[in-house]
């Protein structure tokens, strides 16, 4: 295999939050084999990056590869044949990689086609970002995203859905603990399962070495997920039946999230920018995140890409918005989309950092994104598992 060295870089260390000037990164067989200081001529090919700033590739913790964000009616999403949908999904993973998203966690689909694309990317057959896939989410009868085939009316049926995902070869389990907006008749504030069912799913998943991602808008569902405990709570919207969106914040549940090391994946896309014109909403959300952070709850970057108007390439533009709502510094929000996200997804020893032995996933920029997060939208070069992706 050809070894390539990228030299004359400003390299950001995500752990120490320091920048090494005039660094060089050597890549071979998709892995970082050396990081050195000074001008390096290691490797079969040497590329002078002209002082570019380099950070680890970005990770989106919540996408739906099978969904077309231009389609608003979920019933219309199922009109494509498997061959057509696979082609669309291949185009999406390539587009994601080109903007700097080198890893993504797919949290739901109905046909397991994302597993096919995952394996194609891993084998080098399809260019694109690395995928971690959950398959069909466990949901209630006619519950949120029931059209993906994961309906269950009780614990036994929920475990049967889990078994089916295991047989399909998923990487983790997704459970719709509460209702959601995308499904007619589903209510975000309502829990869809009894406490014992959520706990049984998490217990069985652990026996099979699976992490669990829990869709939770309602505050009672967040409590269920925290107590189970799941690995990540998706959305974490603190919706109350009477209080409304974001207004049923519960400090006891927050303490449980922190004590049980549950990550929160807030799915804040660039479209959230529109909410900044509503000071009351902005201040409420910011206050909720300040309390969660103060309690020790850890946050990871996510967008829910694929739902209406949230493109699969959104994450670089979403991170400045996420930073504003969650009160994160540039370094903190970049860490939430790199090393921290990798840890939450079970990839902490694979990607998320620029280190020898890690996957060659990185992005080069003309300016320092730590000084201005808007720089993330304009990469010079993306390398995903050692494969160059021209933006």
Secondary structure, DSSP 8 states (H G I E B T S, - for coil): ---EEEEEEEEEETTTTEEEEEEEEEEETTEEEEEEES----SSEEEEEEEEEEEE-EEEEEE-TT--TT---GGGGGGS-HHHHHHHHHHHHHHHHHTTEEEEEE---SSSHHHHHHHHHHTTSS-S-EEEE--S-BEETT-TTGGGS-EESSHHHHHHHHHHHHHHT-SEEEEE-B--SSSTT--TTSB-S-HHHHHHHHHHHHHTT-EEEEEEEEHHHHHHHHHHT-SEEEEEEEEBTTTBTT----HHHHHHHHHTT-EEE----GGGGGGGG-HHHHHHHHHHHHHHHHHT-EEE----BTSTT--TT-HHHHHHHHHHHHT--HHHHHHHTTHHHHHHTT-TTTSSS--TTSB--EEEESS-TTT-GGGGGS-SEEEETTEEE--
